[in-house]
């Protein structure tokens, strides 16, 4: 123990002045050395990975690829400018929706008829690409039919004009809905309706397009299934059962027409990640009051029938 001062018996002799001056310096050195040791121990623990969370690292995701012919479909990019139809109607790309944008076509025919149609187009592919041409085909076909019917009625040839004020009369409305778009398939189902002036009933139309993006080819239902398997009979069974639930018992034609195991009966269809969706034209399987009925068959119900190496194999796996 070091005395701080005082005299008398038993008192410690005061330290020399030099010693008193050196003492604070020694204490400071000891404290600094102790702090340095603590810090050094901590750094070793970190280096050894003991008791600390390692620093996070950034992992770069691999680039996504697409099997689309002649380029990929960029996400959320703008679409190409559409071209006006030969009949002078207005048409052009609509707002981008992910990898799809909506193209529209509208106009009037003879001042008394009008049409307003829409169809999806794939962004990143030219408007003249076979895939986009296939996606426009259903709406262009029904528009041509509508214009021809009105032109014949009014005696006008190609009397469609865009931008004119539509008068009362016949109208065509509708378009396509994307059911599935992935790296392999694009599936679109079209619903359109023609209101003929003076007619008691609406003329409802359905159509569909399924394109294999690996080849650019349109697909039919038979292209999805194992050849020689009872896929038609199985689809027919599940479709009839679902229609009975949706429409009510006794609504389907009593003779079962439209549901025989023939590919032409199931020509209008869409595919989703979980289901096969079959659509029927008016009067095909039930009276016109039923409209254009829809039946849904889960892929799970078609296990073993879908070609695992075919374009829809990834949906049924």
Secondary structure, 3 states (H helix, E strand, C coil): CCCCCCCCCCCCCCCCHHHHHHHHHHHHHHHHHHHHHHHHHHHHHHHHCCCCCCCCCCCCCCCCCCCCCCCCCCCCCCCCCCCCCCCCCEEEEEEEECCEEEEEEEEEECCCEEEEEEEEEECCCCCCCHHHHHHHHHHHHHHHHHHHHHHHHHCCCCCEECCCCCCCCCEEEEEEEEEEECCCEEEEEEEEEEECCCCCCCEEEEEEEEEECCCCEECCHHHHECCCCCHHHHHHHHHHHHHHHHHCCCCECCCCCCCCCCHHHHCCEEECCCEEEEECCCCCCECHHHCCCEEEEEHHHHCCCECCCCCCHHHHC
